[in-house]
Structures are given as structure tokens and as C-alpha cells.
Amino acid sequence: MKQRRRRRALSTRPLGNVAGHFTKDGGSKKRYRTQAEARSAAQLSWTLNGVDLESYRCEHCHMWHIGKRFRED
Ligand SMILES: [Zn+2]
């Protein structure tokens, strides 16, 4: 039996739990393979820009991203 999986285009808006994967513009954030990589990138951002970011595991791509904590502003 053949079963085809349809691939969904990523043009739809992400749901809440995958929002961390996307930038505000709707693109994908930079991915890191390990938490260590993400953390060092966050540290660099702190050093260069004074922006405090945190690393988190993405539920969408199962890799690591860095960003601000999600808040409903
Ligand atoms: Zn992701």
C-alpha cells in the first residue's frame, strides 16, 4: 500500500509552540545543532550588542535557536 505524505508549505502562520522557529518576518531563525552552539551565539550577542538572549530547543525543527523569551506584549 502506498501512502503519500503531503508536505505542507510553510507559508501559513506558525502556531504558538513553533513560533520560536520563525522570525518576525516569517523566515526561519538561525539553527544550532547543539545547545552549546546556541549559547555561545547568545553570549556573542550579549558581548557585541548587549542583548540578552537565551537558547531554547525548537519544537518545530528540533534544533536550537536563540531569542528573547516569549511575551505577550
Ligand atoms: Zn526551529
PDB file of the backbone (N, CA, C, O) and the ligand in Angstrom, with CONECT records:
HET     ZN  A 101       1
ATOM      1  N   MET A   1       0.832  -1.209   0.000  1.00  0.00           N
ATOM      2  CA  MET A   1       0.000   0.000   0.000  1.00  0.00           C
ATOM      3  C   MET A   1       0.864   1.255   0.000  1.00  0.00           C
ATOM      4  O   MET A   1       1.848   1.375   0.729  1.00  0.00           O
ATOM      5  N   LYS A   2       0.462   2.143  -0.820  1.00  0.00           N
ATOM      6  CA  LYS A   2       1.235   3.386  -0.892  1.00  0.00           C
ATOM      7  C   LYS A   2       0.594   4.462  -0.042  1.00  0.00           C
ATOM      8  O   LYS A   2      -0.617   4.680  -0.051  1.00  0.00           O
ATOM      9  N   GLN A   3       1.438   5.097   0.664  1.00  0.00           N
ATOM     10  CA  GLN A   3       0.914   6.219   1.448  1.00  0.00           C
ATOM     11  C   GLN A   3       1.786   7.429   1.240  1.00  0.00           C
ATOM     12  O   GLN A   3       2.983   7.418   1.530  1.00  0.00           O
ATOM     13  N   ARG A   4       1.190   8.430   0.752  1.00  0.00           N
ATOM     14  CA  ARG A   4       1.970   9.635   0.498  1.00  0.00           C
ATOM     15  C   ARG A   4       1.715  10.665   1.555  1.00  0.00           C
ATOM     16  O   ARG A   4       0.579  10.936   1.946  1.00  0.00           O
ATOM     17  N   ARG A   5       2.780  11.219   1.993  1.00  0.00           N
ATOM     18  CA  ARG A   5       2.625  12.313   2.942  1.00  0.00           C
ATOM     19  C   ARG A   5       2.644  13.626   2.203  1.00  0.00           C
ATOM     20  O   ARG A   5       3.543  13.908   1.411  1.00  0.00           O
ATOM     21  N   ARG A   6       1.689  14.378   2.463  1.00  0.00           N
ATOM     22  CA  ARG A   6       1.690  15.695   1.844  1.00  0.00           C
ATOM     23  C   ARG A   6       2.576  16.641   2.633  1.00  0.00           C
ATOM     24  O   ARG A   6       2.522  16.724   3.860  1.00  0.00           O
ATOM     25  N   ARG A   7       3.368  17.331   1.889  1.00  0.00           N
ATOM     26  CA  ARG A   7       4.196  18.329   2.565  1.00  0.00           C
ATOM     27  C   ARG A   7       3.458  19.645   2.623  1.00  0.00           C
ATOM     28  O   ARG A   7       2.948  20.148   1.622  1.00  0.00           O
ATOM     29  N   ARG A   8       3.419  20.163   3.773  1.00  0.00           N
ATOM     30  CA  ARG A   8       2.751  21.448   3.913  1.00  0.00           C
ATOM     31  C   ARG A   8       3.709  22.576   3.605  1.00  0.00           C
ATOM     32  O   ARG A   8       4.846  22.578   4.076  1.00  0.00           O
ATOM     33  N   ALA A   9       3.276  23.495   2.850  1.00  0.00           N
ATOM     34  CA  ALA A   9       4.074  24.697   2.636  1.00  0.00           C
ATOM     35  C   ALA A   9       4.134  25.469   3.945  1.00  0.00           C
ATOM     36  O   ALA A   9       3.189  25.471   4.733  1.00  0.00           O
ATOM     37  N   LEU A  10       5.245  26.111   4.150  1.00  0.00           N
ATOM     38  CA  LEU A  10       5.421  26.823   5.408  1.00  0.00           C
ATOM     39  C   LEU A  10       4.950  28.274   5.329  1.00  0.00           C
ATOM     40  O   LEU A  10       5.410  29.144   6.069  1.00  0.00           O
ATOM     41  N   SER A  11       4.043  28.494   4.431  1.00  0.00           N
ATOM     42  CA  SER A  11       3.586  29.866   4.273  1.00  0.00           C
ATOM     43  C   SER A  11       2.529  30.241   5.299  1.00  0.00           C
ATOM     44  O   SER A  11       2.231  31.417   5.507  1.00  0.00           O
ATOM     45  N   THR A  12       1.968  29.223   5.935  1.00  0.00           N
ATOM     46  CA  THR A  12       0.962  29.529   6.948  1.00  0.00           C
ATOM     47  C   THR A  12       1.624  30.044   8.213  1.00  0.00           C
ATOM     48  O   THR A  12       2.810  29.824   8.454  1.00  0.00           O
ATOM     49  N   ARG A  13       0.865  30.701   8.973  1.00  0.00           N
ATOM     50  CA  ARG A  13       1.421  31.246  10.209  1.00  0.00           C
ATOM     51  C   ARG A  13       1.685  30.141  11.209  1.00  0.00           C
ATOM     52  O   ARG A  13       0.873  29.229  11.369  1.00  0.00           O
ATOM     53  N   PRO A  14       2.800  30.220  11.870  1.00  0.00           N
ATOM     54  CA  PRO A  14       3.117  29.195  12.857  1.00  0.00           C
ATOM     55  C   PRO A  14       2.204  29.285  14.074  1.00  0.00           C
ATOM     56  O   PRO A  14       1.739  30.359  14.454  1.00  0.00           O
ATOM     57  N   LEU A  15       1.968  28.145  14.657  1.00  0.00           N
ATOM     58  CA  LEU A  15       1.208  28.129  15.897  1.00  0.00           C
ATOM     59  C   LEU A  15       2.119  28.543  17.045  1.00  0.00           C
ATOM     60  O   LEU A  15       3.329  28.705  16.891  1.00  0.00           O
ATOM     61  N   GLY A  16       1.499  28.702  18.175  1.00  0.00           N
ATOM     62  CA  GLY A  16       2.238  29.225  19.320  1.00  0.00           C
ATOM     63  C   GLY A  16       3.499  28.471  19.661  1.00  0.00           C
ATOM     64  O   GLY A  16       4.542  29.077  19.909  1.00  0.00           O
ATOM     65  N   ASN A  17       3.414  27.151  19.675  1.00  0.00           N
ATOM     66  CA  ASN A  17       4.570  26.395  20.155  1.00  0.00           C
ATOM     67  C   ASN A  17       5.700  26.301  19.152  1.00  0.00           C
ATOM     68  O   ASN A  17       6.795  25.852  19.493  1.00  0.00           O
ATOM     69  N   VAL A  18       5.455  26.711  17.937  1.00  0.00           N
ATOM     70  CA  VAL A  18       6.541  26.720  16.971  1.00  0.00           C
ATOM     71  C   VAL A  18       6.943  28.140  16.594  1.00  0.00           C
ATOM     72  O   VAL A  18       7.798  28.345  15.733  1.00  0.00           O
ATOM     73  N   ALA A  19       6.337  29.088  17.226  1.00  0.00           N
ATOM     74  CA  ALA A  19       6.609  30.486  16.889  1.00  0.00           C
ATOM     75  C   ALA A  19       8.089  30.816  17.052  1.00  0.00           C
ATOM     76  O   ALA A  19       8.624  31.685  16.364  1.00  0.00           O
ATOM     77  N   GLY A  20       8.737  30.112  17.970  1.00  0.00           N
ATOM     78  CA  GLY A  20      10.141  30.391  18.217  1.00  0.00           C
ATOM     79  C   GLY A  20      11.045  30.025  17.066  1.00  0.00           C
ATOM     80  O   GLY A  20      12.219  30.394  17.043  1.00  0.00           O
ATOM     81  N   HIS A  21      10.502  29.306  16.123  1.00  0.00           N
ATOM     82  CA  HIS A  21      11.301  28.906  14.966  1.00  0.00           C
ATOM     83  C   HIS A  21      11.392  30.034  13.941  1.00  0.00           C
ATOM     84  O   HIS A  21      12.308  30.074  13.120  1.00  0.00           O
ATOM     85  N   PHE A  22      10.440  30.932  14.005  1.00  0.00           N
ATOM     86  CA  PHE A  22      10.343  31.937  12.962  1.00  0.00           C
ATOM     87  C   PHE A  22      10.715  33.335  13.458  1.00  0.00           C
ATOM     88  O   PHE A  22      10.548  33.682  14.628  1.00  0.00           O
ATOM     89  N   THR A  23      11.215  34.094  12.533  1.00  0.00           N
ATOM     90  CA  THR A  23      11.466  35.484  12.843  1.00  0.00           C
ATOM     91  C   THR A  23      10.177  36.274  12.668  1.00  0.00           C
ATOM     92  O   THR A  23       9.165  35.746  12.206  1.00  0.00           O
ATOM     93  N   LYS A  24      10.228  37.496  13.029  1.00  0.00           N
ATOM     94  CA  LYS A  24       9.046  38.333  12.881  1.00  0.00           C
ATOM     95  C   LYS A  24       8.615  38.465  11.432  1.00  0.00           C
ATOM     96  O   LYS A  24       7.439  38.667  11.129  1.00  0.00           O
ATOM     97  N   ASP A  25       9.590  38.346  10.545  1.00  0.00           N
ATOM     98  CA  ASP A  25       9.289  38.484   9.125  1.00  0.00           C
ATOM     99  C   ASP A  25       8.727  37.201   8.526  1.00  0.00           C
ATOM    100  O   ASP A  25       8.335  37.171   7.360  1.00  0.00           O
ATOM    101  N   GLY A  26       8.692  36.159   9.319  1.00  0.00           N
ATOM    102  CA  GLY A  26       8.150  34.903   8.823  1.00  0.00           C
ATOM    103  C   GLY A  26       9.208  33.959   8.288  1.00  0.00           C
ATOM    104  O   GLY A  26       8.892  32.871   7.806  1.00  0.00           O
ATOM    105  N   GLY A  27      10.463  34.373   8.373  1.00  0.00           N
ATOM    106  CA  GLY A  27      11.543  33.498   7.936  1.00  0.00           C
ATOM    107  C   GLY A  27      11.964  32.566   9.065  1.00  0.00           C
ATOM    108  O   GLY A  27      11.460  32.660  10.184  1.00  0.00           O
ATOM    109  N   SER A  28      12.879  31.678   8.762  1.00  0.00           N
ATOM    110  CA  SER A  28      13.369  30.768   9.784  1.00  0.00           C
ATOM    111  C   SER A  28      14.542  31.392  10.522  1.00  0.00           C
ATOM    112  O   SER A  28      15.378  32.083   9.940  1.00  0.00           O
ATOM    113  N   LYS A  29      14.576  31.131  11.797  1.00  0.00           N
ATOM    114  CA  LYS A  29      15.719  31.607  12.575  1.00  0.00           C
ATOM    115  C   LYS A  29      16.929  30.748  12.297  1.00  0.00           C
ATOM    116  O   LYS A  29      16.842  29.649  11.749  1.00  0.00           O
ATOM    117  N   LYS A  30      18.044  31.283  12.691  1.00  0.00           N
ATOM    118  CA  LYS A  30      19.279  30.510  12.575  1.00  0.00           C
ATOM    119  C   LYS A  30      19.200  29.322  13.524  1.00  0.00           C
ATOM    120  O   LYS A  30      18.759  29.439  14.667  1.00  0.00           O
ATOM    121  N   ARG A  31      19.639  28.178  13.015  1.00  0.00           N
ATOM    122  CA  ARG A  31      19.551  26.962  13.815  1.00  0.00           C
ATOM    123  C   ARG A  31      20.926  26.556  14.325  1.00  0.00           C
ATOM    124  O   ARG A  31      21.941  26.754  13.658  1.00  0.00           O
ATOM    125  N   TYR A  32      20.932  26.007  15.472  1.00  0.00           N
ATOM    126  CA  TYR A  32      22.173  25.479  16.056  1.00  0.00           C
ATOM    127  C   TYR A  32      21.960  24.017  16.387  1.00  0.00           C
ATOM    128  O   TYR A  32      20.894  23.598  16.838  1.00  0.00           O
ATOM    129  N   ARG A  33      23.002  23.267  16.149  1.00  0.00           N
ATOM    130  CA  ARG A  33      22.866  21.832  16.353  1.00  0.00           C
ATOM    131  C   ARG A  33      22.869  21.454  17.827  1.00  0.00           C
ATOM    132  O   ARG A  33      22.220  20.495  18.244  1.00  0.00           O
ATOM    133  N   THR A  34      23.601  22.215  18.589  1.00  0.00           N
ATOM    134  CA  THR A  34      23.698  21.880  20.000  1.00  0.00           C
ATOM    135  C   THR A  34      23.383  23.096  20.853  1.00  0.00           C
ATOM    136  O   THR A  34      23.440  24.240  20.401  1.00  0.00           O
ATOM    137  N   GLN A  35      23.056  22.813  22.074  1.00  0.00           N
ATOM    138  CA  GLN A  35      22.778  23.917  22.981  1.00  0.00           C
ATOM    139  C   GLN A  35      24.017  24.759  23.209  1.00  0.00           C
ATOM    140  O   GLN A  35      23.940  25.976  23.376  1.00  0.00           O
ATOM    141  N   ALA A  36      25.171  24.084  23.213  1.00  0.00           N
ATOM    142  CA  ALA A  36      26.423  24.804  23.413  1.00  0.00           C
ATOM    143  C   ALA A  36      26.645  25.840  22.325  1.00  0.00           C
ATOM    144  O   ALA A  36      27.076  26.959  22.604  1.00  0.00           O
ATOM    145  N   GLU A  37      26.354  25.472  21.101  1.00  0.00           N
ATOM    146  CA  GLU A  37      26.492  26.409  19.988  1.00  0.00           C
ATOM    147  C   GLU A  37      25.543  27.587  20.150  1.00  0.00           C
ATOM    148  O   GLU A  37      25.921  28.744  19.967  1.00  0.00           O
ATOM    149  N   ALA A  38      24.330  27.270  20.490  1.00  0.00           N
ATOM    150  CA  ALA A  38      23.329  28.324  20.660  1.00  0.00           C
ATOM    151  C   ALA A  38      23.724  29.263  21.792  1.00  0.00           C
ATOM    152  O   ALA A  38      23.549  30.478  21.700  1.00  0.00           O
ATOM    153  N   ARG A  39      24.251  28.689  22.845  1.00  0.00           N
ATOM    154  CA  ARG A  39      24.619  29.506  23.994  1.00  0.00           C
ATOM    155  C   ARG A  39      25.802  30.412  23.686  1.00  0.00           C
ATOM    156  O   ARG A  39      25.850  31.562  24.123  1.00  0.00           O
ATOM    157  N   SER A  40      26.745  29.882  22.936  1.00  0.00           N
ATOM    158  CA  SER A  40      27.892  30.730  22.609  1.00  0.00           C
ATOM    159  C   SER A  40      27.477  31.851  21.679  1.00  0.00           C
ATOM    160  O   SER A  40      28.027  32.951  21.740  1.00  0.00           O
ATOM    161  N   ALA A  41      26.497  31.573  20.806  1.00  0.00           N
ATOM    162  CA  ALA A  41      25.972  32.612  19.932  1.00  0.00           C
ATOM    163  C   ALA A  41      25.242  33.670  20.759  1.00  0.00           C
ATOM    164  O   ALA A  41      25.338  34.866  20.483  1.00  0.00           O
ATOM    165  N   ALA A  42      24.522  33.220  21.761  1.00  0.00           N
ATOM    166  CA  ALA A  42      23.810  34.143  22.635  1.00  0.00           C
ATOM    167  C   ALA A  42      24.804  34.998  23.412  1.00  0.00           C
ATOM    168  O   ALA A  42      24.587  36.189  23.634  1.00  0.00           O
ATOM    169  N   GLN A  43      25.875  34.372  23.810  1.00  0.00           N
ATOM    170  CA  GLN A  43      26.913  35.084  24.555  1.00  0.00           C
ATOM    171  C   GLN A  43      27.562  36.153  23.688  1.00  0.00           C
ATOM    172  O   GLN A  43      27.856  37.259  24.141  1.00  0.00           O
ATOM    173  N   LEU A  44      27.772  35.796  22.443  1.00  0.00           N
ATOM    174  CA  LEU A  44      28.360  36.737  21.499  1.00  0.00           C
ATOM    175  C   LEU A  44      27.444  37.940  21.308  1.00  0.00           C
ATOM    176  O   LEU A  44      27.898  39.083  21.251  1.00  0.00           O
ATOM    177  N   SER A  45      26.171  37.665  21.211  1.00  0.00           N
ATOM    178  CA  SER A  45      25.202  38.740  21.058  1.00  0.00           C
ATOM    179  C   SER A  45      25.232  39.668  22.273  1.00  0.00           C
ATOM    180  O   SER A  45      25.106  40.887  22.151  1.00  0.00           O
ATOM    181  N   TRP A  46      25.398  39.068  23.421  1.00  0.00           N
ATOM    182  CA  TRP A  46      25.490  39.859  24.645  1.00  0.00           C
ATOM    183  C   TRP A  46      26.743  40.721  24.629  1.00  0.00           C
ATOM    184  O   TRP A  46      26.709  41.900  24.980  1.00  0.00           O
ATOM    185  N   THR A  47      27.852  40.110  24.214  1.00  0.00           N
ATOM    186  CA  THR A  47      29.124  40.818  24.178  1.00  0.00           C
ATOM    187  C   THR A  47      29.109  41.956  23.164  1.00  0.00           C
ATOM    188  O   THR A  47      29.561  43.065  23.449  1.00  0.00           O
ATOM    189  N   LEU A  48      28.590  41.670  21.991  1.00  0.00           N
ATOM    190  CA  LEU A  48      28.622  42.660  20.920  1.00  0.00           C
ATOM    191  C   LEU A  48      27.519  43.707  21.037  1.00  0.00           C
ATOM    192  O   LEU A  48      27.755  44.898  20.836  1.00  0.00           O
ATOM    193  N   ASN A  49      26.341  43.256  21.357  1.00  0.00           N
ATOM    194  CA  ASN A  49      25.197  44.160  21.297  1.00  0.00           C
ATOM    195  C   ASN A  49      24.541  44.456  22.638  1.00  0.00           C
ATOM    196  O   ASN A  49      23.655  45.304  22.747  1.00  0.00           O
ATOM    197  N   GLY A  50      24.996  43.739  23.647  1.00  0.00           N
ATOM    198  CA  GLY A  50      24.360  43.939  24.944  1.00  0.00           C
ATOM    199  C   GLY A  50      22.932  43.431  24.987  1.00  0.00           C
ATOM    200  O   GLY A  50      22.118  43.858  25.806  1.00  0.00           O
ATOM    201  N   VAL A  51      22.650  42.500  24.074  1.00  0.00           N
ATOM    202  CA  VAL A  51      21.303  41.931  24.050  1.00  0.00           C
ATOM    203  C   VAL A  51      21.322  40.572  24.739  1.00  0.00           C
ATOM    204  O   VAL A  51      22.086  39.675  24.384  1.00  0.00           O
ATOM    205  N   ASP A  52      20.474  40.457  25.712  1.00  0.00           N
ATOM    206  CA  ASP A  52      20.438  39.222  26.487  1.00  0.00           C
ATOM    207  C   ASP A  52      19.480  38.224  25.840  1.00  0.00           C
ATOM    208  O   ASP A  52      18.263  38.405  25.838  1.00  0.00           O
ATOM    209  N   LEU A  53      20.062  37.187  25.303  1.00  0.00           N
ATOM    210  CA  LEU A  53      19.242  36.173  24.640  1.00  0.00           C
ATOM    211  C   LEU A  53      19.391  34.850  25.355  1.00  0.00           C
ATOM    212  O   LEU A  53      20.361  34.618  26.077  1.00  0.00           O
ATOM    213  N   GLU A  54      18.423  33.994  25.146  1.00  0.00           N
ATOM    214  CA  GLU A  54      18.542  32.674  25.726  1.00  0.00           C
ATOM    215  C   GLU A  54      18.346  31.628  24.652  1.00  0.00           C
ATOM    216  O   GLU A  54      17.686  31.860  23.639  1.00  0.00           O
ATOM    217  N   SER A  55      18.933  30.480  24.896  1.00  0.00           N
ATOM    218  CA  SER A  55      18.819  29.399  23.939  1.00  0.00           C
ATOM    219  C   SER A  55      17.645  28.513  24.326  1.00  0.00           C
ATOM    220  O   SER A  55      17.337  28.333  25.504  1.00  0.00           O
ATOM    221  N   TYR A  56      17.007  27.970  23.314  1.00  0.00           N
ATOM    222  CA  TYR A  56      15.901  27.065  23.595  1.00  0.00           C
ATOM    223  C   TYR A  56      15.787  26.043  22.475  1.00  0.00           C
ATOM    224  O   TYR A  56      16.162  26.308  21.333  1.00  0.00           O
ATOM    225  N   ARG A  57      15.285  24.914  22.806  1.00  0.00           N
ATOM    226  CA  ARG A  57      15.085  23.857  21.831  1.00  0.00           C
ATOM    227  C   ARG A  57      13.777  24.127  21.097  1.00  0.00           C
ATOM    228  O   ARG A  57      12.751  24.449  21.696  1.00  0.00           O
ATOM    229  N   CYS A  58      13.854  23.983  19.798  1.00  0.00           N
ATOM    230  CA  CYS A  58      12.699  24.300  18.972  1.00  0.00           C
ATOM    231  C   CYS A  58      11.835  23.060  18.779  1.00  0.00           C
ATOM    232  O   CYS A  58      12.345  21.983  18.469  1.00  0.00           O
ATOM    233  N   GLU A  59      10.553  23.209  18.958  1.00  0.00           N
ATOM    234  CA  GLU A  59       9.644  22.085  18.761  1.00  0.00           C
ATOM    235  C   GLU A  59       9.340  21.859  17.294  1.00  0.00           C
ATOM    236  O   GLU A  59       8.764  20.841  16.912  1.00  0.00           O
ATOM    237  N   HIS A  60       9.728  22.800  16.500  1.00  0.00           N
ATOM    238  CA  HIS A  60       9.416  22.714  15.077  1.00  0.00           C
ATOM    239  C   HIS A  60      10.492  21.949  14.314  1.00  0.00           C
ATOM    240  O   HIS A  60      10.190  21.046  13.534  1.00  0.00           O
ATOM    241  N   CYS A  61      11.736  22.313  14.544  1.00  0.00           N
ATOM    242  CA  CYS A  61      12.816  21.665  13.786  1.00  0.00           C
ATOM    243  C   CYS A  61      13.721  20.850  14.704  1.00  0.00           C
ATOM    244  O   CYS A  61      14.662  20.210  14.234  1.00  0.00           O
ATOM    245  N   HIS A  62      13.450  20.867  15.994  1.00  0.00           N
ATOM    246  CA  HIS A  62      14.206  20.093  16.983  1.00  0.00           C
ATOM    247  C   HIS A  62      15.679  20.454  17.019  1.00  0.00           C
ATOM    248  O   HIS A  62      16.536  19.635  17.352  1.00  0.00           O
ATOM    249  N   MET A  63      15.944  21.685  16.671  1.00  0.00           N
ATOM    250  CA  MET A  63      17.295  22.183  16.852  1.00  0.00           C
ATOM    251  C   MET A  63      17.226  23.351  17.822  1.00  0.00           C
ATOM    252  O   MET A  63      16.202  23.589  18.462  1.00  0.00           O
ATOM    253  N   TRP A  64      18.312  24.059  17.916  1.00  0.00           N
ATOM    254  CA  TRP A  64      18.367  25.128  18.906  1.00  0.00           C
ATOM    255  C   TRP A  64      18.326  26.501  18.252  1.00  0.00           C
ATOM    256  O   TRP A  64      18.913  26.728  17.194  1.00  0.00           O
ATOM    257  N   HIS A  65      17.632  27.388  18.895  1.00  0.00           N
ATOM    258  CA  HIS A  65      17.618  28.779  18.467  1.00  0.00           C
ATOM    259  C   HIS A  65      17.953  29.658  19.671  1.00  0.00           C
ATOM    260  O   HIS A  65      17.947  29.217  20.820  1.00  0.00           O
ATOM    261  N   ILE A  66      18.238  30.894  19.362  1.00  0.00           N
ATOM    262  CA  ILE A  66      18.355  31.850  20.455  1.00  0.00           C
ATOM    263  C   ILE A  66      17.358  32.980  20.232  1.00  0.00           C
ATOM    264  O   ILE A  66      17.010  33.313  19.099  1.00  0.00           O
ATOM    265  N   GLY A  67      16.922  33.542  21.309  1.00  0.00           N
ATOM    266  CA  GLY A  67      15.964  34.634  21.194  1.00  0.00           C
ATOM    267  C   GLY A  67      15.549  35.119  22.559  1.00  0.00           C
ATOM    268  O   GLY A  67      15.963  34.591  23.591  1.00  0.00           O
ATOM    269  N   LYS A  68      14.731  36.126  22.534  1.00  0.00           N
ATOM    270  CA  LYS A  68      14.207  36.621  23.790  1.00  0.00           C
ATOM    271  C   LYS A  68      13.094  35.696  24.251  1.00  0.00           C
ATOM    272  O   LYS A  68      12.515  34.952  23.459  1.00  0.00           O
ATOM    273  N   ARG A  69      12.816  35.753  25.494  1.00  0.00           N
ATOM    274  CA  ARG A  69      11.701  34.974  25.993  1.00  0.00           C
ATOM    275  C   ARG A  69      10.398  35.475  25.391  1.00  0.00           C
ATOM    276  O   ARG A  69      10.228  36.668  25.143  1.00  0.00           O
ATOM    277  N   PHE A  70       9.507  34.568  25.167  1.00  0.00           N
ATOM    278  CA  PHE A  70       8.258  34.973  24.541  1.00  0.00           C
ATOM    279  C   PHE A  70       7.365  35.676  25.543  1.00  0.00           C
ATOM    280  O   PHE A  70       7.142  35.218  26.663  1.00  0.00           O
ATOM    281  N   ARG A  71       6.887  36.765  25.102  1.00  0.00           N
ATOM    282  CA  ARG A  71       5.950  37.516  25.939  1.00  0.00           C
ATOM    283  C   ARG A  71       4.815  38.031  25.094  1.00  0.00           C
ATOM    284  O   ARG A  71       4.984  38.323  23.910  1.00  0.00           O
ATOM    285  N   GLU A  72       3.699  38.137  25.687  1.00  0.00           N
ATOM    286  CA  GLU A  72       2.577  38.761  25.004  1.00  0.00           C
ATOM    287  C   GLU A  72       2.629  40.240  25.312  1.00  0.00           C
ATOM    288  O   GLU A  72       2.117  40.707  26.330  1.00  0.00           O
ATOM    289  N   ASP A  73       3.255  40.955  24.417  1.00  0.00           N
ATOM    290  CA  ASP A  73       3.359  42.387  24.664  1.00  0.00           C
ATOM    291  C   ASP A  73       2.171  43.121  24.058  1.00  0.00           C
ATOM    292  O   ASP A  73       2.081  44.344  24.164  1.00  0.00           O
TER     293      ASP A  73
HETATM  294 ZN    ZN A 101      13.219  25.693  14.777  1.00  0.00          ZN2+
END
